[in-house]
C-alpha cells in the first residue's frame, strides 16, 4: 500500500477535490487545517469514499513556532509520507490589510511563512528517505504585484521563489517540487464576482493536481491557458503597468 | 451575509425560459444562511420545469454540500449531505457490491432532489419509489430550526417532504438503504411488440421482472420495445462511466424535427428487432443511456421542450394513452411503465397504474393549449401529472389530481407559515394558498 500524503489546509474546496482525487489513486491521506469541525467531516467523508482511514489533526498555519513539531508528530505516527500538498491560503482583505497590520500579518503568515516552515520540515524527511514529492498551491496573483491584491500576491510570489529554491535543493536527491499557479477557480473566492472568465471547476483542477506526481512538470498553470495570459502580463513594461488599475 | 450571484436559471427542458435568480452557494453546512426573502433549494437542475427556479428571488445551490457522512457496511445504509449525486454513490459503492434501491433515468441528480421529487425507476412495480428507501431526513425549516424526520419520527413532516418539491424545508442530510449486488452487469431481455394492447399486457404481466419499461414509437403508434432486466449474478463489480460527448448549442435544434424524429423512431425499432432475446449489458448502459450525451437537452434548441409525464389507473390506461397519442403532439420519445402501489407521500406522484412520459418539442402556444386540455383529460380518467416534469399545470386541475393536498398544506402551514420557501412552481400551483 502507498504511504500517506499529507494535505495541508485540507478543508478548502480545491484541497477537498485534491484529496478525493488522490484517494482514488490509492493514496491514504493525513488531513490538517485549522477548522476542526470541517476536518472531522472531511476525514469521515474521505474514509467512506476511499475505504481507507483518513486521520486528521488541527493545525493553524499562523502558529509558526510549532511547524517543525507538527511535522515530527506526523512522521512519528506514519513513518513515511509519499508526498505533501500545501493548500494553505488566505486571500484576506487587501483594503483592510492596508490599514490593519494584523490582517496584513495574517495574509503573510498563512500564505508564506507557515507554508515555508512546514515544507522545509517535510523536505528534510524526504531527503532522509530519498523519495517523495511536494506540491505547493500558489496563484497567478504571485506573478506580478498589482494594486488590488499585492499583499496576497506578494506572499504567493514569495512562496513561488521558495518553492523554486527548494526545487533546486531537492533535485539532486530526486525529490520533485511542483508549483501550481491557479487562475480563476469556481470557489467562494470567485463566486458572484464580476470580471471572472473561463472559471475552472474545482473537480477538474483537483484531479489535474493529483496527476502531477506522475509527471515531470516544475511549474504548472491551471487552467493551462493562464501561462499565456500571465506571459503577456509579465511583459508589460513597469512604466505602463503602474498606471493600470488591474 | 453569503454573497449571491445573479444568474439565469431554468429547468432541464429550458421551458419556462431562464429567469434571473439570486443564487447562493454554501460550501459547508455551517455556511447556510437563510435569506430574508423567498428561497428554494436546487440540486443539479434536472427537473424539467420550474421546480428549482425562483424569479428575482433566492435559489440555494446545494451542489457543494456533497459529503458522505456515514456508512454501515453490513446493512448498506448510507448517510449523505443532500448534494451528493447518484453518480458519486454508484462510483464509490458499486465496487463494494451495493446499488441504488431506486434510480431515475439519469445519475446526474442529487440525493436531496431524489427525495424532493420522490423519484421512481424501472423497478417501481416491485420496489416503490426513492422515498420508501429513506430511513431519515435532516431538514432545515424556514425559521432555521432543524428537524429530523422519518417514517416513524415526525412522519407527517417526512411524508410531506418526500415528493414535496423542496417546499417543506432545506433537505440537509439523507439516510437511505442501498441494495446488495454481486455484479454491475444486467441480464436484459428485449422484446418487440406490435401494438399498444400487446405492450400494456406484457408490461402488466412482467411482475416478477426486477426492472421493466417499454419504449413506444410515437409516429407509428403502438409498436414498441419492452426492456426487462435483473442484476446479473456472476461476480464482476466495475464502475462504468462513458466519457460523455457534449452537444453544441441550439444549432442542433434544426436537425431534430418531426420528420427526422419519425425516421429516428423507425430506426430505433428496427435496431431492437435485431437485439431481441436475452443479453448482458452493463448497468450504465441499461439505466443511463442518455447520460452518455452531455447536455442532450440542447437538441431541442433555444425554445426548449417539455416532458409530459402522467399516470393512469390500470383500467383507464389504454384509453388515456391512446388519447395522448392522437393529439398530433409529435413526441420524440415515449416511455411507458407499470407502477405498483403508491406510498404515504402526500404529493408523491406514483400510484398504481401505467405511467407514460413523452418528450415534446416546444412548438409554441398551441402546444400549451393542447396540454392544458390533456391535463383535464388525465384528471377525468383518474390520473395525475408528475410535478418534477411539469411546466404548465393549472392550480384548479393540480388540486384535484392530488387528493391529499389538504394534508400537505396543513404540514406546510405548520413548518413554513409565512411561505418563505417558494419556487416558480409553487407560485404557479399554489396561487390560492399564499
Interface residues (C-beta under 8 A of the other chain):
Chain A: X11 X13 X37 X38 X41 X42 X44 X45 X48 X49 X51 X187 X188 X191 X192
Chain B: X3 X4 X5 X6 X23 X25 X27 X28 X30 X64 X67 X68 X69 X70 X71 X78 X92 X96
